[in-house]
């Protein structure tokens, strides 16, 4: 509910998969600060491939001026508009994926068929 509020203009995320999908679902651009495991790979998707977020920092120490600048970029100007446009496109992809006969529906059906084939082979 928080991410879908019109009062929320961005989301500082560790780039966990669930929070990333929720952010996209709610059209909320992200500031990415991954910690470990799959999070750096998810950040790459969010920032470099999908272009729906920005990277916070790549080192150990983060200075408040840097955080303030990234928030400014996320919330205002041309960069913000581009992020919002891209996240709307990606949101539509997510919504279509869960529709009847969408990619999630088809992939689930295929998974069940593959399991049946292995069980009865």
N, CA, C and O atoms as a GROMACS GRO file, in nm:
protein
  484
    1UNK      N    1   0.082  -0.120   0.000
    1UNK     CA    2   0.000   0.000   0.000
    1UNK      C    3   0.086   0.126   0.000
    1UNK      O    4   0.050   0.227  -0.060
    2UNK      N    5   0.201   0.118   0.067
    2UNK     CA    6   0.287   0.235   0.075
    2UNK      C    7   0.340   0.271  -0.063
    2UNK      O    8   0.335   0.387  -0.104
    3UNK      N    9   0.392   0.172  -0.135
    3UNK     CA   10   0.451   0.200  -0.266
    3UNK      C   11   0.348   0.251  -0.367
    3UNK      O   12   0.384   0.321  -0.462
    4UNK      N   13   0.223   0.218  -0.348
    4UNK     CA   14   0.120   0.262  -0.443
    4UNK      C   15   0.064   0.400  -0.409
    4UNK      O   16  -0.016   0.454  -0.485
    5UNK      N   17   0.105   0.458  -0.296
    5UNK     CA   18   0.055   0.589  -0.257
    5UNK      C   19   0.109   0.697  -0.352
    5UNK      O   20   0.228   0.695  -0.386
    6UNK      N   21   0.024   0.789  -0.394
    6UNK     CA   22   0.072   0.898  -0.480
    6UNK      C   23   0.172   0.990  -0.409
    6UNK      O   24   0.242   1.068  -0.473
    7UNK      N   25   0.179   0.980  -0.276
    7UNK     CA   26   0.273   1.061  -0.200
    7UNK      C   27   0.416   1.007  -0.209
    7UNK      O   28   0.511   1.077  -0.174
    8UNK      N   29   0.432   0.884  -0.257
    8UNK     CA   30   0.563   0.821  -0.266
    8UNK      C   31   0.619   0.844  -0.406
    8UNK      O   32   0.560   0.800  -0.505
    9UNK      N   33   0.731   0.913  -0.414
    9UNK     CA   34   0.791   0.944  -0.543
    9UNK      C   35   0.905   0.854  -0.581
    9UNK      O   36   0.950   0.855  -0.696
   10UNK      N   37   0.954   0.774  -0.485
   10UNK     CA   38   1.065   0.685  -0.512
   10UNK      C   39   1.084   0.589  -0.396
   10UNK      O   40   1.024   0.604  -0.290
   11UNK      N   41   1.169   0.489  -0.420
   11UNK     CA   42   1.188   0.383  -0.323
   11UNK      C   43   1.336   0.351  -0.313
   11UNK      O   44   1.398   0.312  -0.413
   12UNK      N   45   1.395   0.367  -0.194
   12UNK     CA   46   1.533   0.326  -0.168
   12UNK      C   47   1.527   0.177  -0.137
   12UNK      O   48   1.469   0.137  -0.036
   13UNK      N   49   1.587   0.095  -0.222
   13UNK     CA   50   1.575  -0.049  -0.210
   13UNK      C   51   1.709  -0.119  -0.209
   13UNK      O   52   1.805  -0.072  -0.268
   14UNK      N   53   1.714  -0.232  -0.141
   14UNK     CA   54   1.831  -0.319  -0.142
   14UNK      C   55   1.831  -0.409  -0.266
   14UNK      O   56   1.924  -0.487  -0.286
   15UNK      N   57   1.727  -0.399  -0.348
   15UNK     CA   58   1.714  -0.474  -0.473
   15UNK      C   59   1.683  -0.621  -0.451
   15UNK      O   60   1.726  -0.707  -0.528
   16UNK      N   61   1.610  -0.651  -0.345
   16UNK     CA   62   1.555  -0.785  -0.333
   16UNK      C   63   1.451  -0.803  -0.442
   16UNK      O   64   1.385  -0.707  -0.482
   17UNK      N   65   1.435  -0.925  -0.489
   17UNK     CA   66   1.347  -0.948  -0.603
   17UNK      C   67   1.203  -0.906  -0.574
   17UNK      O   68   1.140  -0.840  -0.657
   18UNK      N   69   1.149  -0.944  -0.457
   18UNK     CA   70   1.009  -0.912  -0.427
   18UNK      C   71   0.986  -0.762  -0.420
   18UNK      O   72   0.889  -0.712  -0.478
   19UNK      N   73   1.072  -0.690  -0.351
   19UNK     CA   74   1.052  -0.545  -0.340
   19UNK      C   75   1.071  -0.477  -0.476
   19UNK      O   76   1.006  -0.376  -0.504
   20UNK      N   77   1.157  -0.531  -0.559
   20UNK     CA   78   1.176  -0.475  -0.694
   20UNK      C   79   1.049  -0.491  -0.777
   20UNK      O   80   1.003  -0.397  -0.841
   21UNK      N   81   0.992  -0.611  -0.775
   21UNK     CA   82   0.868  -0.636  -0.851
   21UNK      C   83   0.754  -0.551  -0.796
   21UNK      O   84   0.676  -0.496  -0.874
   22UNK      N   85   0.743  -0.539  -0.665
   22UNK     CA   86   0.638  -0.455  -0.605
   22UNK      C   87   0.654  -0.310  -0.646
   22UNK      O   88   0.555  -0.242  -0.674
   23UNK      N   89   0.776  -0.263  -0.651
   23UNK     CA   90   0.801  -0.125  -0.690
   23UNK      C   91   0.760  -0.101  -0.836
   23UNK      O   92   0.697   0.000  -0.868
   24UNK      N   93   0.794  -0.195  -0.922
   24UNK     CA   94   0.754  -0.183  -1.062
   24UNK      C   95   0.602  -0.190  -1.073
   24UNK      O   96   0.541  -0.111  -1.145
   25UNK      N   97   0.542  -0.283  -1.002
   25UNK     CA   98   0.396  -0.300  -1.004
   25UNK      C   99   0.326  -0.169  -0.968
   25UNK      O  100   0.220  -0.137  -1.023
   26UNK      N  101   0.384  -0.095  -0.875
   26UNK     CA  102   0.324   0.030  -0.828
   26UNK      C  103   0.378   0.154  -0.900
   26UNK      O  104   0.348   0.267  -0.860
   27UNK      N  105   0.458   0.134  -1.005
   27UNK     CA  106   0.516   0.244  -1.083
   27UNK      C  107   0.600   0.338  -0.997
   27UNK      O  108   0.593   0.460  -1.014
   28UNK      N  109   0.679   0.282  -0.907
   28UNK     CA  110   0.762   0.363  -0.819
   28UNK      C  111   0.909   0.345  -0.855
   28UNK      O  112   0.965   0.238  -0.829
   29UNK      N  113   0.972   0.447  -0.914
   29UNK     CA  114   1.114   0.438  -0.949
   29UNK      C  115   1.200   0.414  -0.825
   29UNK      O  116   1.160   0.446  -0.713
   30UNK      N  117   1.318   0.357  -0.846
   30UNK     CA  118   1.401   0.311  -0.735
   30UNK      C  119   1.539   0.376  -0.731
   30UNK      O  120   1.598   0.409  -0.835
   31UNK      N  121   1.588   0.394  -0.609
   31UNK     CA  122   1.729   0.420  -0.584
   31UNK      C  123   1.782   0.289  -0.530
   31UNK      O  124   1.734   0.238  -0.428
   32UNK      N  125   1.882   0.234  -0.597
   32UNK     CA  126   1.927   0.098  -0.569
   32UNK      C  127   2.054   0.095  -0.486
   32UNK      O  128   2.153   0.161  -0.520
   33UNK      N  129   2.050   0.018  -0.378
   33UNK     CA  130   2.167  -0.002  -0.292
   33UNK      C  131   2.172  -0.148  -0.249
   33UNK      O  132   2.134  -0.182  -0.137
   34UNK      N  133   2.220  -0.234  -0.340
   34UNK     CA  134   2.224  -0.377  -0.307
   34UNK      C  135   2.330  -0.408  -0.202
   34UNK      O  136   2.431  -0.338  -0.189
   35UNK      N  137   2.304  -0.515  -0.129
   35UNK     CA  138   2.397  -0.555  -0.023
   35UNK      C  139   2.474  -0.681  -0.062
   35UNK      O  140   2.597  -0.681  -0.062
   36UNK      N  141   2.402  -0.790  -0.095
   36UNK     CA  142   2.469  -0.916  -0.124
   36UNK      C  143   2.380  -1.010  -0.204
   36UNK      O  144   2.268  -0.974  -0.242
   37UNK      N  145   2.429  -1.129  -0.228
   37UNK     CA  146   2.361  -1.236  -0.299
   37UNK      C  147   2.319  -1.192  -0.438
   37UNK      O  148   2.404  -1.149  -0.516
   38UNK      N  149   2.190  -1.203  -0.472
   38UNK     CA  150   2.143  -1.171  -0.606
   38UNK      C  151   2.117  -1.022  -0.625
   38UNK      O  152   2.088  -0.978  -0.736
   39UNK      N  153   2.127  -0.944  -0.519
   39UNK     CA  154   2.089  -0.803  -0.526
   39UNK      C  155   2.171  -0.721  -0.626
   39UNK      O  156   2.111  -0.638  -0.695
   40UNK      N  157   2.303  -0.738  -0.639
   40UNK     CA  158   2.375  -0.663  -0.743
   40UNK      C  159   2.327  -0.697  -0.884
   40UNK      O  160   2.323  -0.610  -0.971
   41UNK      N  161   2.290  -0.822  -0.907
   41UNK     CA  162   2.239  -0.859  -1.040
   41UNK      C  163   2.104  -0.794  -1.066
   41UNK      O  164   2.076  -0.750  -1.177
   42UNK      N  165   2.020  -0.789  -0.964
   42UNK     CA  166   1.890  -0.723  -0.978
   42UNK      C  167   1.910  -0.574  -1.002
   42UNK      O  168   1.840  -0.514  -1.084
   43UNK      N  169   2.005  -0.514  -0.931
   43UNK     CA  170   2.036  -0.372  -0.955
   43UNK      C  171   2.074  -0.349  -1.101
   43UNK      O  172   2.030  -0.251  -1.162
   44UNK      N  173   2.154  -0.438  -1.158
   44UNK     CA  174   2.192  -0.423  -1.298
   44UNK      C  175   2.069  -0.422  -1.387
   44UNK      O  176   2.059  -0.341  -1.479
   45UNK      N  177   1.976  -0.512  -1.361
   45UNK     CA  178   1.852  -0.513  -1.438
   45UNK      C  179   1.777  -0.381  -1.423
   45UNK      O  180   1.736  -0.320  -1.522
   46UNK      N  181   1.758  -0.338  -1.299
   46UNK     CA  182   1.680  -0.217  -1.270
   46UNK      C  183   1.744  -0.093  -1.332
   46UNK      O  184   1.676  -0.012  -1.394
   47UNK      N  185   1.874  -0.078  -1.315
   47UNK     CA  186   1.944   0.045  -1.356
   47UNK      C  187   1.986   0.041  -1.503
   47UNK      O  188   1.955   0.133  -1.578
   48UNK      N  189   2.056  -0.064  -1.543
   48UNK     CA  190   2.116  -0.067  -1.676
   48UNK      C  191   2.024  -0.120  -1.786
   48UNK      O  192   2.023  -0.067  -1.897
   49UNK      N  193   1.947  -0.223  -1.754
   49UNK     CA  194   1.867  -0.288  -1.857
   49UNK      C  195   1.726  -0.227  -1.868
   49UNK      O  196   1.683  -0.187  -1.976
   50UNK      N  197   1.657  -0.220  -1.757
   50UNK     CA  198   1.519  -0.170  -1.760
   50UNK      C  199   1.510  -0.019  -1.749
   50UNK      O  200   1.412   0.040  -1.794
   51UNK      N  201   1.611   0.044  -1.691
   51UNK     CA  202   1.618   0.190  -1.675
   51UNK      C  203   1.500   0.246  -1.595
   51UNK      O  204   1.438   0.345  -1.634
   52UNK      N  205   1.471   0.179  -1.481
   52UNK     CA  206   1.362   0.222  -1.394
   52UNK      C  207   1.415   0.262  -1.255
   52UNK      O  208   1.338   0.280  -1.161
   53UNK      N  209   1.546   0.274  -1.244
   53UNK     CA  210   1.607   0.313  -1.117
   53UNK      C  211   1.746   0.367  -1.140
   53UNK      O  212   1.801   0.360  -1.249
   54UNK      N  213   1.802   0.422  -1.033
   54UNK     CA  214   1.938   0.474  -1.037
   54UNK      C  215   2.019   0.408  -0.927
   54UNK      O  216   1.965   0.363  -0.826
   55UNK      N  217   2.149   0.402  -0.948
   55UNK     CA  218   2.240   0.342  -0.852
   55UNK      C  219   2.274   0.444  -0.744
   55UNK      O  220   2.305   0.559  -0.775
   56UNK      N  221   2.270   0.401  -0.618
   56UNK     CA  222   2.305   0.493  -0.510
   56UNK      C  223   2.455   0.509  -0.498
   56UNK      O  224   2.506   0.622  -0.497
   57UNK      N  225   2.527   0.398  -0.489
   57UNK     CA  226   2.669   0.408  -0.457
   57UNK      C  227   2.736   0.273  -0.478
   57UNK      O  228   2.673   0.169  -0.460
   58UNK      N  229   2.862   0.273  -0.516
   58UNK     CA  230   2.935   0.149  -0.538
   58UNK      C  231   3.046   0.124  -0.437
   58UNK      O  232   3.122   0.029  -0.454
   59UNK      N  233   3.057   0.203  -0.335
   59UNK     CA  234   3.165   0.185  -0.238
   59UNK      C  235   3.112   0.155  -0.099
   59UNK      O  236   2.995   0.121  -0.081
   60UNK      N  237   3.201   0.168  -0.002
   60UNK     CA  238   3.163   0.141   0.136
   60UNK      C  239   3.099   0.262   0.205
   60UNK      O  240   2.995   0.250   0.270
   61UNK      N  241   3.162   0.377   0.190
   61UNK     CA  242   3.113   0.497   0.258
   61UNK      C  243   3.025   0.580   0.166
   61UNK      O  244   3.061   0.609   0.052
   62UNK      N  245   2.910   0.616   0.217
   62UNK     CA  246   2.818   0.700   0.142
   62UNK      C  247   2.809   0.834   0.215
   62UNK      O  248   2.788   0.838   0.336
   63UNK      N  249   2.825   0.941   0.141
   63UNK     CA  250   2.814   1.074   0.199
   63UNK      C  251   2.674   1.130   0.176
   63UNK      O  252   2.611   1.102   0.074
   64UNK      N  253   2.628   1.207   0.271
   64UNK     CA  254   2.491   1.258   0.263
   64UNK      C  255   2.468   1.344   0.139
   64UNK      O  256   2.357   1.346   0.085
   65UNK      N  257   2.570   1.415   0.093
   65UNK     CA  258   2.554   1.495  -0.028
   65UNK      C  259   2.523   1.405  -0.148
   65UNK      O  260   2.444   1.442  -0.235
   66UNK      N  261   2.586   1.288  -0.152
   66UNK     CA  262   2.562   1.193  -0.260
   66UNK      C  263   2.419   1.140  -0.255
   66UNK      O  264   2.352   1.127  -0.358
   67UNK      N  265   2.373   1.108  -0.135
   67UNK     CA  266   2.235   1.060  -0.118
   67UNK      C  267   2.136   1.168  -0.160
   67UNK      O  268   2.039   1.141  -0.231
   68UNK      N  269   2.161   1.290  -0.117
   68UNK     CA  270   2.073   1.402  -0.152
   68UNK      C  271   2.068   1.422  -0.303
   68UNK      O  272   1.961   1.448  -0.359
   69UNK      N  273   2.182   1.411  -0.369
   69UNK     CA  274   2.187   1.428  -0.515
   69UNK      C  275   2.107   1.319  -0.586
   69UNK      O  276   2.035   1.346  -0.681
   70UNK      N  277   2.121   1.196  -0.540
   70UNK     CA  278   2.046   1.086  -0.603
   70UNK      C  279   1.896   1.102  -0.583
   70UNK      O  280   1.818   1.072  -0.673
   71UNK      N  281   1.856   1.148  -0.466
   71UNK     CA  282   1.713   1.175  -0.442
   71UNK      C  283   1.664   1.285  -0.535
   71UNK      O  284   1.556   1.276  -0.592
   72UNK      N  285   1.745   1.390  -0.550
   72UNK     CA  286   1.707   1.500  -0.640
   72UNK      C  287   1.691   1.450  -0.782
   72UNK      O  288   1.594   1.486  -0.850
   73UNK      N  289   1.782   1.368  -0.828
   73UNK     CA  290   1.774   1.312  -0.964
   73UNK      C  291   1.648   1.228  -0.979
   73UNK      O  292   1.578   1.238  -1.080
   74UNK      N  293   1.620   1.146  -0.879
   74UNK     CA  294   1.502   1.058  -0.886
   74UNK      C  295   1.372   1.137  -0.887
   74UNK      O  296   1.276   1.099  -0.954
   75UNK      N  297   1.368   1.246  -0.814
   75UNK     CA  298   1.243   1.317  -0.792
   75UNK      C  299   1.216   1.432  -0.890
   75UNK      O  300   1.102   1.475  -0.904
   76UNK      N  301   1.320   1.481  -0.957
   76UNK     CA  302   1.298   1.600  -1.040
   76UNK      C  303   1.370   1.588  -1.173
   76UNK      O  304   1.459   1.505  -1.190
   77UNK      N  305   1.330   1.670  -1.266
   77UNK     CA  306   1.404   1.685  -1.390
   77UNK      C  307   1.382   1.577  -1.493
   77UNK      O  308   1.295   1.492  -1.481
   78UNK      N  309   1.465   1.584  -1.594
   78UNK     CA  310   1.456   1.495  -1.710
   78UNK      C  311   1.477   1.350  -1.671
   78UNK      O  312   1.407   1.261  -1.719
   79UNK      N  313   1.573   1.325  -1.583
   79UNK     CA  314   1.599   1.188  -1.539
   79UNK      C  315   1.478   1.125  -1.475
   79UNK      O  316   1.448   1.008  -1.499
   80UNK      N  317   1.409   1.201  -1.395
   80UNK     CA  318   1.289   1.152  -1.327
   80UNK      C  319   1.180   1.116  -1.427
   80UNK      O  320   1.115   1.012  -1.414
   81UNK      N  321   1.160   1.201  -1.525
   81UNK     CA  322   1.058   1.176  -1.627
   81UNK      C  323   1.088   1.048  -1.705
   81UNK      O  324   0.998   0.969  -1.732
   82UNK      N  325   1.214   1.029  -1.742
   82UNK     CA  326   1.253   0.908  -1.814
   82UNK      C  327   1.230   0.783  -1.731
   82UNK      O  328   1.180   0.682  -1.783
   83UNK      N  329   1.265   0.787  -1.603
   83UNK     CA  330   1.242   0.673  -1.515
   83UNK      C  331   1.094   0.639  -1.506
   83UNK      O  332   1.055   0.523  -1.512
   84UNK      N  333   1.013   0.742  -1.492
   84UNK     CA  334   0.867   0.720  -1.479
   84UNK      C  335   0.808   0.664  -1.608
   84UNK      O  336   0.720   0.578  -1.603
   85UNK      N  337   0.855   0.711  -1.721
   85UNK     CA  338   0.806   0.658  -1.848
   85UNK      C  339   0.844   0.511  -1.864
   85UNK      O  340   0.762   0.429  -1.906
   86UNK      N  341   0.968   0.477  -1.832
   86UNK     CA  342   1.014   0.338  -1.847
   86UNK      C  343   0.944   0.245  -1.748
   86UNK      O  344   0.912   0.131  -1.783
   87UNK      N  345   0.922   0.292  -1.626
   87UNK     CA  346   0.858   0.204  -1.528
   87UNK      C  347   0.712   0.178  -1.564
   87UNK      O  348   0.660   0.072  -1.534
   88UNK      N  349   0.647   0.273  -1.627
   88UNK     CA  350   0.509   0.250  -1.674
   88UNK      C  351   0.505   0.142  -1.781
   88UNK      O  352   0.416   0.057  -1.782
   89UNK      N  353   0.602   0.144  -1.871
   89UNK     CA  354   0.610   0.040  -1.974
   89UNK      C  355   0.632  -0.097  -1.910
   89UNK      O  356   0.566  -0.195  -1.947
   90UNK      N  357   0.723  -0.103  -1.815
   90UNK     CA  358   0.754  -0.230  -1.749
   90UNK      C  359   0.636  -0.279  -1.665
   90UNK      O  360   0.609  -0.399  -1.658
   91UNK      N  361   0.566  -0.185  -1.602
   91UNK     CA  362   0.446  -0.220  -1.525
   91UNK      C  363   0.344  -0.288  -1.616
   91UNK      O  364   0.282  -0.387  -1.577
   92UNK      N  365   0.325  -0.235  -1.735
   92UNK     CA  366   0.231  -0.295  -1.830
   92UNK      C  367   0.273  -0.436  -1.868
   92UNK      O  368   0.188  -0.523  -1.885
   93UNK      N  369   0.402  -0.460  -1.882
   93UNK     CA  370   0.453  -0.594  -1.911
   93UNK      C  371   0.416  -0.689  -1.797
   93UNK      O  372   0.371  -0.801  -1.821
   94UNK      N  373   0.436  -0.644  -1.673
   94UNK     CA  374   0.401  -0.727  -1.557
   94UNK      C  375   0.253  -0.760  -1.555
   94UNK      O  376   0.214  -0.874  -1.532
   95UNK      N  377   0.171  -0.660  -1.579
   95UNK     CA  378   0.026  -0.681  -1.576
   95UNK      C  379  -0.017  -0.779  -1.685
   95UNK      O  380  -0.102  -0.865  -1.661
   96UNK      N  381   0.039  -0.767  -1.802
   96UNK     CA  382   0.005  -0.859  -1.911
   96UNK      C  383   0.052  -1.000  -1.881
   96UNK      O  384  -0.013  -1.097  -1.922
   97UNK      N  385   0.162  -1.014  -1.809
   97UNK     CA  386   0.217  -1.147  -1.778
   97UNK      C  387   0.122  -1.229  -1.693
   97UNK      O  388   0.120  -1.352  -1.704
   98UNK      N  389   0.044  -1.163  -1.606
   98UNK     CA  390  -0.044  -1.240  -1.518
   98UNK      C  391  -0.187  -1.253  -1.570
   98UNK      O  392  -0.271  -1.317  -1.506
   99UNK      N  393  -0.215  -1.194  -1.684
   99UNK     CA  394  -0.347  -1.211  -1.745
   99UNK      C  395  -0.366  -1.355  -1.790
   99UNK      O  396  -0.269  -1.430  -1.804
  100UNK      N  397  -0.490  -1.393  -1.813
  100UNK     CA  398  -0.520  -1.525  -1.870
  100UNK      C  399  -0.442  -1.539  -2.000
  100UNK      O  400  -0.447  -1.451  -2.086
  101UNK      N  401  -0.372  -1.649  -2.014
  101UNK     CA  402  -0.285  -1.677  -2.129
  101UNK      C  403  -0.163  -1.585  -2.138
  101UNK      O  404  -0.097  -1.578  -2.242
  102UNK      N  405  -0.132  -1.514  -2.028
  102UNK     CA  406  -0.010  -1.434  -2.022
  102UNK      C  407   0.110  -1.525  -2.003
  102UNK      O  408   0.095  -1.646  -1.987
  103UNK      N  409   0.228  -1.468  -2.004
  103UNK     CA  410   0.350  -1.549  -1.996
  103UNK      C  411   0.359  -1.627  -1.865
  103UNK      O  412   0.407  -1.741  -1.866
  104UNK      N  413   0.314  -1.571  -1.754
  104UNK     CA  414   0.317  -1.645  -1.628
  104UNK      C  415   0.223  -1.765  -1.633
  104UNK      O  416   0.257  -1.874  -1.587
  105UNK      N  417   0.106  -1.745  -1.688
  105UNK     CA  418   0.008  -1.852  -1.704
  105UNK      C  419   0.064  -1.964  -1.793
  105UNK      O  420   0.056  -2.082  -1.759
  106UNK      N  421   0.121  -1.926  -1.905
  106UNK     CA  422   0.178  -2.024  -1.998
  106UNK      C  423   0.298  -2.096  -1.937
  106UNK      O  424   0.312  -2.218  -1.952
  107UNK      N  425   0.384  -2.022  -1.867
  107UNK     CA  426   0.501  -2.084  -1.805
  107UNK      C  427   0.461  -2.182  -1.695
  107UNK      O  428   0.522  -2.288  -1.680
  108UNK      N  429   0.359  -2.147  -1.617
  108UNK     CA  430   0.310  -2.240  -1.513
  108UNK      C  431   0.256  -2.367  -1.576
  108UNK      O  432   0.285  -2.478  -1.531
  109UNK      N  433   0.177  -2.351  -1.681
  109UNK     CA  434   0.122  -2.468  -1.751
  109UNK      C  435   0.234  -2.554  -1.808
  109UNK      O  436   0.228  -2.677  -1.799
  110UNK      N  437   0.335  -2.492  -1.866
  110UNK     CA  438   0.446  -2.566  -1.923
  110UNK      C  439   0.524  -2.640  -1.815
  110UNK      O  440   0.567  -2.753  -1.836
  111UNK      N  441   0.542  -2.577  -1.701
  111UNK     CA  442   0.611  -2.640  -1.589
  111UNK      C  443   0.538  -2.767  -1.545
  111UNK      O  444   0.600  -2.871  -1.524
  112UNK      N  445   0.406  -2.758  -1.532
  112UNK     CA  446   0.326  -2.875  -1.493
  112UNK      C  447   0.339  -2.985  -1.598
  112UNK      O  448   0.354  -3.102  -1.564
  113UNK      N  449   0.333  -2.948  -1.726
  113UNK     CA  450   0.346  -3.048  -1.832
  113UNK      C  451   0.485  -3.114  -1.830
  113UNK      O  452   0.497  -3.235  -1.850
  114UNK      N  453   0.587  -3.034  -1.806
  114UNK     CA  454   0.724  -3.089  -1.796
  114UNK      C  455   0.735  -3.187  -1.679
  114UNK      O  456   0.798  -3.292  -1.692
  115UNK      N  457   0.675  -3.153  -1.566
  115UNK     CA  458   0.677  -3.244  -1.452
  115UNK      C  459   0.604  -3.375  -1.483
  115UNK      O  460   0.652  -3.483  -1.451
  116UNK      N  461   0.488  -3.362  -1.545
  116UNK     CA  462   0.412  -3.482  -1.582
  116UNK      C  463   0.495  -3.570  -1.675
  116UNK      O  464   0.496  -3.692  -1.660
  117UNK      N  465   0.562  -3.510  -1.771
  117UNK     CA  466   0.642  -3.587  -1.866
  117UNK      C  467   0.755  -3.661  -1.793
  117UNK      O  468   0.787  -3.774  -1.829
  118UNK      N  469   0.816  -3.599  -1.695
  118UNK     CA  470   0.924  -3.664  -1.620
  118UNK      C  471   0.868  -3.776  -1.531
  118UNK      O  472   0.931  -3.881  -1.517
  119UNK      N  473   0.753  -3.753  -1.472
  119UNK     CA  474   0.695  -3.852  -1.381
  119UNK      C  475   0.651  -3.976  -1.458
  119UNK      O  476   0.671  -4.088  -1.413
  120UNK      N  477   0.591  -3.955  -1.572
  120UNK     CA  478   0.533  -4.067  -1.649
  120UNK      C  479   0.629  -4.121  -1.756
  120UNK      O  480   0.590  -4.207  -1.835
  121UNK      N  481   0.751  -4.073  -1.758
  121UNK     CA  482   0.846  -4.121  -1.860
  121UNK      C  483   0.908  -4.254  -1.822
  121UNK      O  484   0.990  -4.307  -1.897
   0.00000   0.00000   0.00000
